[in-house]
């Protein structure tokens, strides 16, 4: 099942949650919506969704806790824990494609971070941040035009222009609004 993660899908899921009888949407709505928020790196909305999911649905759907474990690791930027949480579960058909895409986008963000923040970094750190074993990391790094020193096991990334995917996060929007209001007051 291939899921095309679009704003329309997210809006449909949000609408289903709002229009649910007795305020309890089916578990798959919460699962997919939580996973999509993670895909979009919208951790604030993911956290608020987790808090409003009824305890009965959380208890009857252990996969929700597994999805949230990924979100908690993303919140703390603990890359090894993110990949551990993503790979320690066999995801249901409801969210498997979304979670696969979450893993891809997290890895892409990690690669962008490495290329922007480091002039040299150990292979073990690159491996931990990308969730790839070292024997896969080396060819991937070389493919990106990065240099690898086999003697020191150091990777030398090449800075690239970062292209942001998706929307601006809520935290970024709040920061920009705060700066603007501060500018107007001064």
C-alpha positions in Angstrom: 0.0 0.0 0.0 1.6 3.2 -1.1 0.5 6.3 0.8 1.0 9.7 -0.8 1.4 12.0 2.1 -0.3 15.2 1.2 -1.9 18.1 3.0 -5.3 16.8 1.8 -4.8 13.4 3.5 -3.8 15.2 6.7 -6.8 17.5 6.5 -9.1 14.5 5.9 -7.7 12.7 9.0 -8.0 15.9 11.1 -11.6 16.3 9.9 -12.3 12.6 10.8 -10.9 13.2 14.2 -13.0 16.4 14.7 -16.3 14.8 13.4 -15.9 11.5 15.2 -18.9 10.5 17.2 -18.4 10.9 21.0 -15.0 12.5 20.2 -13.3 9.2 19.6 -12.1 8.6 16.1 -11.0 5.1 15.0 -7.5 4.1 16.0 -6.2 4.2 12.4 -7.0 7.9 12.2 -4.8 8.7 15.2 -2.1 6.3 14.0 -1.9 7.9 10.5 -2.2 11.4 11.7 0.5 11.0 14.3 2.8 9.4 11.7 2.1 12.2 9.3 3.0 14.8 11.9 6.3 13.0 12.4 6.9 12.9 8.7 6.4 16.6 8.5 8.6 17.1 11.6 5.6 18.9 13.2 6.5 17.6 16.6 4.3 20.2 18.5 1.2 18.9 16.8 2.3 15.4 17.3 2.7 16.0 21.0 -0.7 17.7 21.3 -2.4 14.8 19.3 -0.8 12.3 21.6 -2.1 14.1 24.7 -5.7 14.2 23.3 -5.9 10.6 22.1 -8.3 8.9 24.5 -6.6 6.5 27.0 -8.9 3.6 25.9 -7.6 3.9 22.3 -4.0 4.2 23.5 -4.5 1.0 25.6 -6.1 -1.0 22.8 -3.6 0.1 20.1 0.0 -0.5 21.2 1.2 0.6 17.8 0.3 4.2 18.8 2.8 4.0 21.6 5.4 2.7 19.1 4.8 5.6 16.8 5.0 8.1 19.7 8.3 6.5 20.8 9.7 7.6 17.4 8.2 11.1 18.1 9.8 11.3 21.5 13.2 10.4 20.1 12.7 13.0 17.3 11.9 15.5 20.0 15.2 15.0 21.7 17.1 14.6 18.4 18.4 11.2 19.5 19.1 9.7 16.1 20.1 6.3 17.2 17.0 6.0 19.3 14.8 7.2 16.3 16.2 4.4 14.1 15.9 1.8 17.0 12.2 2.8 17.5 11.6 2.7 13.8 13.2 -0.7 13.2 12.2 -2.5 16.4 8.6 -2.8 15.2 6.8 -4.5 12.3 4.4 -1.8 11.4 0.8 -2.5 10.4 -0.4 -2.0 6.9 -2.1 1.2 8.2 1.1 3.0 8.8 4.0 1.0 7.4 4.4 3.2 4.3 4.2 6.4 6.3 6.8 5.2 8.8 9.1 4.1 6.0 8.8 7.6 4.6 9.4 9.0 8.1 12.7 7.0 8.2 13.7 8.3 4.8 13.0 12.0 5.7 14.8 11.7 9.1 17.8 10.2 7.3 17.7 13.0 4.8 17.6 15.6 7.5 20.5 14.0 9.3 22.6 14.0 6.1 21.8 17.7 5.6 22.7 18.4 9.2 26.0 16.6 8.8 26.9 18.4 5.6 26.0 21.8 7.2 27.5 21.3 10.6 30.7 19.3 10.2 34.0 19.6 8.3 35.0 16.2 9.6 33.1 13.6 11.6 33.8 10.0 12.6 32.3 7.2 10.6 30.7 5.8 13.7 28.8 9.2 14.3 27.7 9.3 10.7 26.5 5.7 11.0 24.6 6.6 14.2 23.0 9.7 12.7 21.9 8.0 9.5 20.9 4.7 10.9 23.1 2.9 8.4 25.8 0.4 9.2 29.4 1.6 8.5 29.8 -0.7 5.5 26.8 1.1 3.9 27.8 4.5 5.1 31.1 4.7 3.3 29.8 4.1 -0.2 26.9 6.4 0.5 29.2 9.2 1.7 31.5 8.7 -1.4 28.4 8.8 -3.6 27.6 12.3 -2.2 31.1 13.5 -3.0 32.2 13.4 0.6 35.8 12.2 1.3 36.6 9.2 3.6 39.9 8.6 5.3 40.2 4.9 5.9 43.2 5.3 8.3 41.4 7.6 10.7 37.8 6.5 9.9 36.9 10.1 9.4 34.3 11.4 6.9 34.8 14.9 5.4 31.4 16.1 4.2 30.9 18.7 1.5 28.6 21.5 2.4 25.5 21.5 0.2 22.6 23.9 -0.2 19.8 22.7 2.0 16.3 22.5 0.5 13.7 22.4 3.2 10.9 19.9 2.7 7.3 20.6 3.7 6.0 23.3 5.9 7.8 25.5 8.4 7.5 24.0 11.8 5.3 25.7 14.4 8.4 26.5 16.5 10.0 28.3 13.5 6.8 30.2 12.9 6.5 31.2 16.5 10.2 32.3 16.5 9.7 34.5 13.4 6.5 36.0 14.9 8.3 36.8 18.1 11.2 38.4 16.2 8.7 40.5 14.2 6.7 41.6 17.3 10.0 42.5 19.0 11.0 44.5 16.0 7.8 46.4 16.0 8.0 47.2 19.7 11.5 48.6 19.4 
